Amino acid sequence: MTEYLLILISTVLVNNFVLAQFLGLCPFMGVSNKLETAMGMSMATTFVLTLASVCSYLVNTWILEPLQVEYLRTISFILVIAVVVQFTEMAVRHTSPLLHRVLGIFLPLITTNCAVLGVALLNIQEKNSFLESVLYGFGAAAGFSLVLVLFSAMRERIAAADVPQPFQGAAIGMITAGIMSLAFMGFTGMVQV
Amino acid sequence: MWMNLLLAIATLLLLAGAFGALLGYASVRLRRDDDSLVEQIDAVLPQTQCGQCGYPGCRPYAEAIAEGDAINKCPPGGEATIQSLANLLDVEPQPLDAEHGEEQPKRVAYIREAECIGCTKCIQACPVDAIVGAPKFMHTVIESECTGCDLCVDPCPVDCIDMIEVARGIDDWVPPHPADRPLTHDGPVIATDQRPAEASA
């Protein structure tokens, strides 16, 4: 039980995917201008990341390993992620138009989010079990959501602040992200997984 | 060596084939039947977004029709829209419900710019963002965007917005009513060529 809790803390805070492992930086900079869109992106990413880590674990354990073609991992995971995202989009559109309106435009964007492929590959590298993979994916997404929402809240404030001209726009965003990453380094060593 | 290569290719092909089949099945199975009806109804409606039907725009009305609301609540569309809705839904066409307004020729809003005080009230009222302007500066209407919905007329505090009838082009030309056509020759050729007033005189 503690083990699972540690995985969550590790992925959300210590080895945060954005600020410690620098994965998924494009949506981190791209959709963090508004809190509302950041929330939508976070929810969609959480959904897809958890699902994709489950599916890629299954494909790896039941197809790639028995056939001893582990070297096809990257390409088949890309395939899995693309299909999962596409299928999720169809299913959500069919079952809940409301949810589709919230997540709709973000779902296709997530296909190209490197954090998704990163989680799938890291799961294999760390030899996680099924449940651990699920938690790892969910934790990674929760960490991504946490920093994305925090960052977008900060950027909304910065947009109204009196920033010196050379730092305006993306520059101050980069600096803020850097400082945030430094702050998250404070969690290093909190848990050892 | 060759076995491995073939195995890899077969695995990938199998995976891709399975996923492709899954997606293909899903796209057929999970198609939005109910929503595609809404899309079709929405395509027939005139997209004036005027709200005369009692719904806040054309799409909400399309959704209401799909759920069984009456099809005769759209004055800007008029007879033609009711007819095509009746065809689409396979129901009897009904006359336009007068409660929601009368059918009028297509019109666009025109702001008498000299009188505009720049209050931006019409900009907020416009459902299609067809009015440009800024506070305390004159506003004007983008004619190609205006749907002629009348919603900007009421909010204007100085009544400087006119609804102007659009001149009919070659696409929506209708022949003039015979009774209004001036007679080009002197006398009546047959008795029915006479106008009623002349005939009685």
Interface residues (C-beta under 8 A of the other chain):
Chain A: V59 I63 L64 L67 V69 Y71 L72 I75 S76 L79 V80 V83 Q86 F87 M90 A91 R93 H94 P97
Chain B: N4 L7 A8 T11 L12 L15 A16 F19 L22 L23 A26 S27 L30 R31 R32 D35
